[in-house]
Amino acid sequence: MFAARLIIKRPFITLTMLYCAVLIVLNYRGFFISPPRGDVARLISASFTEVAGRVSGIAGDNGSKQVFTLKVTSAGGSPCRGTLLVHYFVKGDRVEQGDLVSFGCVLARPPDAKNPGAFDYAAYLRRTGIYAVTYISSLEKTGREAQPFYLRLAQAAHADMVDTIQKALPPAESSVLIPMLIGDKQTLPDEEKRAFTGAGVMHTLVVSGFNVAYVAGIFILLFRVVGFKRRHASLLTMPFLILYLMVTGYSPPALRATVMAFSIILSMSLNRDSLIYQSLALAAAVILIFDPQALFNASFQLSFAATIGIVYLYPFLMEPFGNFPRWFRDTVCATTAVSLAAQLAVMPILACYFNRISPAGLISNIPIVPLTGIVTGAGILLYLVHFISSGLTWLIAYFSSLLMKAILALVHYFAGLPYATIHVGTPDPRAMAVYYFFLWGVAQARRVRYMPLILASGGAFLAAGLCVHHLAAKDRLEITSLYAGSGTAVHVSFPGNIHWLIDCGRERDGKRVLCPYFWSRGIRKIDKVVVTSEDRRHSGGLKDVTDNFQAEDVVYPRSVAREERYFIGGSTVTLVPVNGKRASSLNVLIDFAGKRAVFTRPDPAAESSCYAADVVHISCRGKQAGILAHPGSPGPGAIILSGSVPKDMENTLGVHPLNKCGAVSVLMASDGISIKDFREGKTPRDGEEERD
């Protein structure tokens, strides 16, 4: 078979795959979760700590706040190491890369995800070797570390390129061309970012093989014009590729493309055929040796998946166009095949990390990618020419501006199409494996004997598994209490794929909590939204929910005059109006399989039957949580607390405070109740074993 022959003939590919497998096993066993020995994160506590180190990079700067990474040299008066992410609320001098600084601070762990579907900031930072963050408003510069000349040259080229593009082009075009050229998205407006994402062409704003190819082509052409032979011109181009890599900040796509370019240049110089899979394996090995955790980053996975998809699927997708005229086949057909191959290869990864796929990307890439390639080459040429002739610079800038206007018009057109982007649930890893197996099998159907039979058998097995899963879910009810700060939001999934939402949290929780959660679950329709109280802690996120999901019905406390009952999928839901001192509210009771769940607010005057349940969710507000000691109540089996939870209750047995546990899922079935906290095992424990 093709894959087997490839592995046998190219042992380096096999070694790279084995290395990746080792990294996956280490990651599964939690090797990368805890900070290494001697890391500054080992000093995390509530006490004040003096920290000193070197500014290694500027992650963001919005004028009032700088975010930078610090290579720590000492902490608490003792030598220390590791990287610290610093949020600096600027009141004095701004910092630059290479500055030596010291300051007093309180070290903290990065905030991790507390809800399903939420972005796990702590995990993202861990992948880059950062295990601690801090927030400061003052610091002292103690000196400056001399930068190597090549880094100074790269930083100067980066700043000069940004300045040249901003002066040559209008702001709307320059803000997009800059990330196309060097991957610096600080100038990119949020509106344009959403448009490129919606059109499925966000990858054009990432430095990749296109950029490296244009840089190599331009310098090879220049050296050829001077009089060098092609072989020598290619070798002389290599230092400039390294400089361009440093200018772009060593991004994984740029590093991968640069290593591949080196491999091709050296192969040509040695009169050897360039091997694309061998070059990809070499690029992956180089990146992962220096940064093992890059394997688990979306950027790394998308970059290599897209490249492998293009290389592997392109010949198969071009077969139907064999009888077309050559000029049409080499332009429109080739662009279509490349776009489709890349989209098919990255689709499961996009669904896994971002819970969306872009059908519009299958079409939008056909005109936009070639235009992007042309404007990228023009932008690189613009920067080189501005050293020579202002008149020629103006001409290239005018041409680049016209191209950018066309690209932006196309991007906004495709982003505005219906269903340009579709939100999907997070795919199961097994489903992703089956998808790639089918993708491989379809392309190999003509080469491998019995492949159609194998694919048909796999499809039948998958369908049977889905049926079993669907039948298993018919006799259970799932309640997910989401962490929404001082607000409350609860998702109830009834048998029969019926979904209710009890409360919507605060206004900011709509986008931050509810939308990512429902998108990750693949839920598009909410059958009923019950707002138990119209204050901002319970109803603030309603607008975002109704704007992004089909909400069939919304029930407010003022619309329920007396007790109402609903019979759904074998369960009974009762809405009980409660007249409080300030405003009316609702209690929600759910009875299923002989068990009861109650959603209420603290009310000493409430009947004890409201708290006589297997599961009680209480929207706490500070000391009012004393309702747990309600007289005459037999007490629930489990208590879930949202809002402001008193500290003396956070460790009470049977109590699940959302601010500590994260989202809490309750599964009610005929054989009992199971409760799971979202944050179980997600954060490193104090005193766990250090790693070297």
Order of alpha helices (4+ residues) and beta strands (2+ residues): alpha-alpha-beta-beta-beta-beta-beta-alpha-beta-beta-alpha-alpha-alpha-alpha-alpha-alpha-alpha-alpha-alpha-beta-alpha-alpha-beta-alpha-alpha-beta-beta-beta-alpha-beta-beta-alpha-alpha-beta-beta-beta-beta-beta-beta-beta-beta-beta-alpha-beta-beta
